Amino acid sequence: MIDVPLHCTRLNMHKPVRFDKKQRVIDELTRRIHSGRLRRGKRLPGEHQLAEELEVSRGTLREALLELKRQSYIATQTGVGSIVTYDGVEIDPQRGWARALAETGADLQVEMLRLATIEEADLQTRFGVERFIAVDRRRFTRGGLFVSLERSRIPALPALADLPARGLVDDSLTATLRAAGLEVARGEQSVDIAYLDEESANLLTRDVGTPVLRSTRTTFNQQGSLVEHVVSLLDPDHFRLHLHFGT
């Protein structure tokens, strides 16, 4: 007769218990999201508070949150970061602006201005990329007010060579980049005040010299290669930038 060591018995007993707790957290948070108790753009309570409320360890909670992130129910942001809002509602950049704005209830339309392969000497030197695909778009309200002008530059990789001909996946640049295997691992963003030059003023139907928020956002993959460089001109009557701290 062979005895099973006591420590192995304990390990086997604990596994299903931990799994059940993790699944219980996933089910509860999913239920809150679907019911509207946790709205899109609403930040979750801190880990300590949430773990106490759900009566689980922080390790179990983190495993549940990772699974919810994998299923695109939540997006995690660590450290000091920035959040852009439209009319006070947070825009999650990981979901893409088109989808994120739609989920806020914002009735905005998007117009593609340019989708073409280009060369830009300054960006070529900065990022070591020979050719880029330019994705220039502007967004406007149902009433015809233009509220943003976005000029994105992404590397013209082989997987994206026919992008100007076929267009974006689901009209989303974020979905297009993911389909090409370009996953964001890190990034940086700066915001300042810009004054519209003649070209931008015409596109936004504003006066030359009108002050706007200018957001410059650059993202990289795990290997440090460029994913996207985008400069956005934003109507300060609708867009704001907020900083958050911690996890």
CORJO-V684500 format. One record per residue. RES is the residue in one small letter. PSI is psi as a letter, one per 40 degrees, with the letter a starting at -180 (* if undefined). NEAR is the number of other ideal C-beta (glycine too) atoms within 10 Angstrom. Layout:
res = (RES RES)
psi = (PSI PSI)
near = (NEAR NEAR)
//
This chain:
res = (m i d v p l h c t r l n m h k p v r f d k k q r v i d e l t r r i h s g r l r r g k r l p g e h q l a e e l e v s r g t l r e a l l e l k r q s y i a t q t g v g s i v t y d g v e i d p q r g w a r a l a e t g a d l q v e m l r l a t i e e a d l q t r f g v e r f i a v d r r r f t r g g l f v s l e r s r i p a l p a l a d l p a r g l v d d s l t a t l r a a g l e v a r g e q s v d i a y l d e e s a n l l t r d v g t p v l r s t r t t f n q q g s l v e h v v s l l d p d h f r l h l h f g t)
psi = (h h i h i d d d d d d d d d d d d d d d d d d d d d d d d d d d d d e e d h i h e h h i i i d d d d d d d e f i i d d d d d d d d d d d d d e f d i h i h i a h i i h h i h f e h i h h d d e i d d d d d d e e e h g i i h h h d h g i h i h h d d d d d d e f h d i i h h g h i i i i i d e e h h e i h h h i h i h g i d e e d e d d d d i i h f f h d d d d d d d e e g h h d i i i i i h a h i h h a d d d d d d e f i i h e h h i h h h h h h i i a d e e i h d i h h h h h h h e e d i i h i i i i a *)
near = (2 3 6 8 8 8 8 9 11 10 10 10 9 10 10 9 10 14 12 11 18 20 13 15 23 17 11 13 22 17 11 14 16 10 8 9 10 18 12 18 16 13 11 15 11 11 14 10 10 17 19 13 11 16 10 19 12 12 11 21 21 16 18 24 20 13 17 19 13 9 10 11 15 21 13 12 15 7 8 9 15 16 16 21 15 23 13 10 16 21 20 20 21 14 18 21 23 19 18 22 21 14 16 19 10 16 10 18 11 16 11 12 14 13 18 11 14 13 12 15 7 7 17 13 9 12 17 10 19 9 13 23 21 18 22 18 22 20 23 16 14 8 6 8 14 17 21 23 24 20 17 20 21 23 22 19 16 7 14 20 13 10 21 16 7 11 12 19 15 13 14 17 23 21 16 22 25 15 14 17 10 21 11 16 12 11 14 10 16 11 17 8 9 17 12 20 10 9 10 19 18 11 16 20 11 17 8 12 10 15 11 23 19 18 21 14 19 19 20 18 15 9 6 8 14 19 19 20 22 21 16 22 24 22 19 13 10 18 20 16 15 11 8 13 7 10 11)
//
